[in-house]
């Protein structure tokens, strides 16, 4: 009898039934507590710190073309909106000033210029 129970449990754990059970459990938790899992994740300080770090690293990548430059500006806005400042904020301001200069001079050639750091 014990062998049959162990076999059944092993079969259930190794199947998609376990995935379905976990999904059901999460939905049940969400319904009972009135908070969505996404909301819990969105308010997590750990997730916030990780987001800010990823955004900051993106800001400091060398800018190699206009599309990337515009992406870095969007990331910078999000970084600041999430409360990031310090070196990341200063880098965003540098990127913004460089973009304005490029707009004024119609200079979209990226390379080893001293202002492209």
Secondary structure, DSSP 8 states (H G I E B T S, - for coil): -HHHHHHHHHHHHTSHHHHHHHHHHHHHHHHHHS--HHHHHHT-HHHHHHHHHHHHHHHTS---SHHHHHHHHHHHHHHHHTT--THHHHHHHHHHHHHHHHHHHT----SS-TT--
